Amino acid sequence: MAHHALRVAFHDAVNYSPKLHSQGQYGGGGADGSIMKFSDIELQYVENNVLGDIINAEKAIADKHGVSYGDMIQFSAVVSVRNCINGPRIAFKAGRPDATQPAPDGLVPTPFDSVDKILARVEDAGLTPQDLIELLASHSIAGQEVVDPKVAGLPLDLTPTVFDTNFYRDVQLAGFLYPGNDGPHTGESMSPFFNEFRLQSDFELARDPRTSGYWLMLSLNPILMSTGFATSMAKMALIGQNPSILHDCSDVIP
């Protein structure tokens, strides 16, 4: 369930656009729990359509203990990572106010977006290209669900229970097959292994000159991967939030 918890955390936080706010439109509240509070709306967004089970499970716990949804989402993500083999310890701050309205649709990058579009989207949300590449370490413990439903759950690297550099390494390899045998599907690139799925966005980010150098560095340096991911996760968890009203509760992370 770690990859589902991480996916919820990313989708909740990155649904934030200062650009839209500056144009007089609502651009989301960042890591405010709107994906949970307004799940009846946001789960209708295509990018969120497999997150219902994990959101409902987390919501039940948050309601039972009187925890804000934004805090619950980010807490679940960092604990889930920590419970994986080699999972880093990530700082956690609590005290996020509840979301006031649902985030707009269309702000979460998709596997079939171009690198230009992905980098522009995360920059608008407050993340750098380096942050993005570090956050993609989450794919080392992830699987695909909707790009090819025929092989739903197929991991994105060969060690999906271990937080390691294999994901970055594998994406650099030449691909020659589609695991479901009927690709390519929208958002899919050829994989080097029959039991490993490759997302188009990962393939392109690993080869784009703006991101390929750092991608290679992470593939060769597990310590850099781990510390970089922890730093960028903590940064992402503050998108749209006022850090001055939050409390450092990192001690509760195992």
C-alpha positions as CSV (number, residue, x, y, z in Angstrom):
1,M,0.0,0.0,0.0
2,A,3.0,2.3,0.3
3,H,2.8,3.4,-3.4
4,H,-0.9,4.2,-3.0
5,A,-0.2,6.4,0.1
6,L,2.6,8.1,-1.8
7,R,0.4,8.7,-4.8
8,V,-2.3,10.3,-2.7
9,A,0.2,12.6,-1.1
10,F,1.6,13.7,-4.4
11,H,-1.7,14.2,-6.1
12,D,-3.1,16.2,-3.1
13,A,0.0,18.5,-2.9
14,V,0.7,19.1,-6.5
15,N,-2.9,20.2,-7.2
16,Y,-1.8,23.7,-6.6
17,S,-1.3,26.6,-9.1
18,P,-0.2,30.1,-8.1
19,K,-0.6,30.9,-11.8
20,L,-4.3,30.2,-11.6
21,H,-4.6,32.1,-8.4
22,S,-2.9,35.1,-10.0
23,Q,-5.5,35.0,-12.8
24,G,-8.3,35.2,-10.3
25,Q,-9.2,31.5,-10.4
26,Y,-9.0,29.0,-7.6
27,G,-5.7,27.1,-8.0
28,G,-6.1,24.6,-5.2
29,G,-4.7,24.6,-1.7
30,G,-1.7,22.3,-2.1
31,A,-1.2,19.7,0.6
32,D,-4.5,20.5,2.3
33,G,-6.3,17.2,2.1
34,S,-8.9,18.3,-0.5
35,I,-8.5,15.0,-2.3
36,M,-9.9,13.4,0.9
37,K,-12.4,16.1,2.1
38,F,-13.9,16.4,-1.4
39,S,-13.3,12.9,-2.5
40,D,-16.8,12.8,-4.1
41,I,-15.5,15.3,-6.6
42,E,-11.7,14.7,-6.9
43,L,-12.0,11.0,-7.2
44,Q,-13.9,11.7,-10.4
45,Y,-10.7,13.1,-11.9
46,V,-9.1,10.6,-14.2
47,E,-5.7,10.7,-12.5
48,N,-7.3,9.8,-9.1
49,N,-9.7,7.0,-10.2
50,V,-7.9,4.1,-8.5
51,L,-7.3,5.9,-5.2
52,G,-10.7,5.4,-3.6
53,D,-9.8,2.5,-1.4
54,I,-6.7,4.1,0.2
55,I,-8.4,7.5,0.6
56,N,-11.4,5.9,2.3
57,A,-9.1,3.9,4.6
58,E,-7.1,6.9,5.6
59,K,-10.2,9.1,6.0
60,A,-11.7,6.6,8.5
61,I,-8.5,6.8,10.7
62,A,-8.4,10.6,10.4
63,D,-12.1,10.9,11.4
64,K,-11.6,8.5,14.4
65,H,-8.7,10.5,15.8
66,G,-9.7,14.0,14.9
67,V,-6.8,14.6,12.5
68,S,-6.9,17.0,9.6
69,Y,-7.1,15.3,6.2
70,G,-4.0,17.1,5.0
71,D,-2.0,15.9,8.0
72,M,-3.3,12.3,7.6
73,I,-2.3,12.1,4.0
74,Q,1.2,13.3,4.5
75,F,1.7,11.2,7.7
76,S,0.5,8.1,5.9
77,A,2.9,8.7,3.1
78,V,6.0,9.1,5.2
79,V,5.2,6.2,7.5
80,S,4.6,4.0,4.4
81,V,8.0,4.8,3.0
82,R,9.7,4.2,6.3
83,N,8.1,0.7,6.5
84,C,9.7,-0.3,3.2
85,I,13.1,-1.9,3.2
86,N,15.7,0.9,3.1
87,G,13.0,3.5,3.4
88,P,14.3,6.8,4.6
89,R,13.0,8.7,7.6
90,I,11.2,11.9,6.4
91,A,10.4,15.0,8.4
92,F,6.7,15.4,9.3
93,K,4.9,18.6,10.3
94,A,1.3,18.7,11.5
95,G,-1.3,21.4,11.9
96,R,-2.6,21.9,8.3
97,P,-6.0,23.5,8.3
98,D,-8.8,21.7,6.4
99,A,-9.3,22.4,2.7
100,T,-12.1,24.8,1.9
101,Q,-12.9,23.7,-1.6
102,P,-11.9,21.0,-4.1
103,A,-8.7,21.4,-6.2
104,P,-9.3,22.0,-9.9
105,D,-9.0,19.2,-12.3
106,G,-6.1,18.8,-14.7
107,L,-3.1,19.8,-12.4
108,V,-1.6,16.4,-11.8
109,P,1.1,15.4,-14.4
110,T,0.2,12.2,-16.4
111,P,2.5,9.5,-17.8
112,F,1.8,10.7,-21.3
113,D,2.6,14.4,-20.7
114,S,5.7,15.8,-22.4
115,V,8.7,16.7,-20.4
116,D,8.1,20.4,-21.1
117,K,4.6,20.1,-19.7
118,I,5.6,18.1,-16.7
119,L,8.4,20.5,-15.7
120,A,6.2,23.6,-16.2
121,R,3.5,22.0,-14.1
122,V,5.7,21.1,-11.1
123,E,7.5,24.5,-11.4
124,D,4.1,26.2,-11.0
125,A,3.5,24.1,-7.9
126,G,6.8,25.2,-6.5
127,L,9.0,22.2,-7.3
128,T,12.3,22.3,-9.3
129,P,13.3,19.7,-11.9
130,Q,15.7,18.2,-9.3
131,D,12.8,17.9,-6.8
132,L,10.8,16.0,-9.4
133,I,13.5,13.6,-10.2
134,E,14.1,13.0,-6.5
135,L,10.4,12.4,-5.9
136,L,10.3,9.8,-8.6
137,A,12.3,7.6,-6.2
138,S,8.7,6.7,-5.1
139,H,8.5,4.7,-8.3
140,S,11.1,2.2,-6.9
141,I,8.2,0.9,-4.7
142,A,5.4,1.5,-7.1
143,G,3.4,-0.3,-9.8
144,Q,1.1,0.8,-12.6
145,E,-2.6,0.5,-12.4
146,V,-4.4,2.1,-15.3
147,V,-2.0,2.6,-18.2
148,D,-2.5,-1.1,-19.1
149,P,-5.2,-2.6,-17.0
150,K,-4.3,-6.1,-18.4
151,V,-1.2,-6.0,-16.2
152,A,-2.4,-3.8,-13.4
153,G,-0.1,-3.9,-10.4
154,L,3.0,-4.6,-12.4
155,P,5.9,-2.9,-10.7
156,L,8.1,-0.2,-12.1
157,D,11.3,-1.9,-11.1
158,L,12.2,-5.5,-10.2
159,T,12.5,-4.9,-6.4
160,P,9.1,-3.2,-5.6
161,T,9.4,-3.8,-1.8
162,V,12.8,-2.3,-1.6
163,F,13.5,1.5,-1.7
164,D,16.6,1.3,-4.0
165,T,18.2,2.8,-7.1
166,N,17.1,-0.1,-9.4
167,F,14.2,2.0,-10.7
168,Y,16.6,4.8,-12.0
169,R,19.0,2.2,-13.4
170,D,16.3,0.1,-15.2
171,V,14.7,3.1,-16.9
172,Q,18.0,3.9,-18.5
173,L,18.1,0.4,-20.2
174,A,16.9,-0.1,-23.7
175,G,13.3,-1.5,-23.9
176,F,12.2,-4.1,-26.4
177,L,8.8,-5.4,-25.2
178,Y,5.4,-4.5,-23.8
179,P,4.6,-6.6,-20.8
180,G,0.9,-6.9,-21.7
181,N,1.8,-8.0,-25.2
182,D,-0.6,-5.5,-26.9
183,G,1.1,-2.2,-26.4
184,P,1.9,0.6,-26.6
185,H,-0.9,2.0,-24.4
186,T,-1.1,5.7,-23.9
187,G,1.6,6.6,-21.4
188,E,3.6,3.4,-21.9
189,S,7.1,2.8,-23.2
190,M,8.9,-0.4,-24.1
191,S,10.3,-2.3,-21.1
192,P,13.5,-4.3,-20.8
193,F,11.7,-7.0,-18.8
194,F,8.5,-8.9,-19.1
195,N,7.7,-8.4,-15.4
196,E,8.4,-4.6,-15.2
197,F,6.3,-1.8,-16.6
198,R,7.8,1.4,-18.0
199,L,6.0,4.7,-18.0
200,Q,6.5,7.1,-21.0
201,S,7.2,10.0,-18.7
202,D,9.9,8.2,-16.8
203,F,11.5,7.1,-20.1
204,E,11.6,10.7,-21.4
205,L,12.7,12.3,-18.1
206,A,15.6,9.9,-17.9
207,R,16.8,11.0,-21.4
208,D,15.9,14.7,-21.4
209,P,19.1,16.9,-21.1
210,R,17.5,19.0,-18.4
211,T,17.0,15.9,-16.1
212,S,19.1,13.0,-17.4
213,G,22.3,14.0,-15.6
214,Y,20.7,14.1,-12.2
215,W,18.8,10.9,-13.1
216,L,22.1,9.2,-13.7
217,M,23.6,10.5,-10.5
218,L,20.7,9.0,-8.5
219,S,21.0,5.7,-10.2
220,L,24.6,5.4,-9.0
221,N,24.2,6.8,-5.5
222,P,21.7,5.2,-3.1
223,I,22.6,7.7,-0.3
224,L,21.9,10.7,-2.5
225,M,18.7,9.1,-3.7
226,S,17.5,8.5,-0.1
227,T,18.4,11.9,1.3
228,G,17.2,13.7,-1.8
229,F,13.8,12.0,-1.7
230,A,13.4,12.8,2.0
231,T,14.2,16.4,1.4
232,S,11.9,16.8,-1.6
233,M,9.0,14.9,0.2
234,A,9.3,17.3,3.1
235,K,9.2,20.2,0.7
236,M,6.2,18.8,-1.2
237,A,4.3,18.4,2.0
238,L,4.4,22.1,2.6
239,I,3.1,23.2,-0.8
240,G,0.3,25.7,-0.3
241,Q,0.8,25.7,3.5
242,N,2.0,28.2,6.1
243,P,5.0,26.5,7.8
244,S,4.9,29.0,10.7
245,I,1.7,27.5,12.0
246,L,2.8,23.9,11.7
247,H,4.5,21.8,14.4
248,D,7.4,19.5,13.9
249,C,6.2,16.0,14.8
250,S,9.0,14.1,13.2
251,D,9.6,12.2,16.4
252,V,6.4,10.1,15.7
253,I,7.9,8.7,12.5
254,P,9.4,5.2,13.3
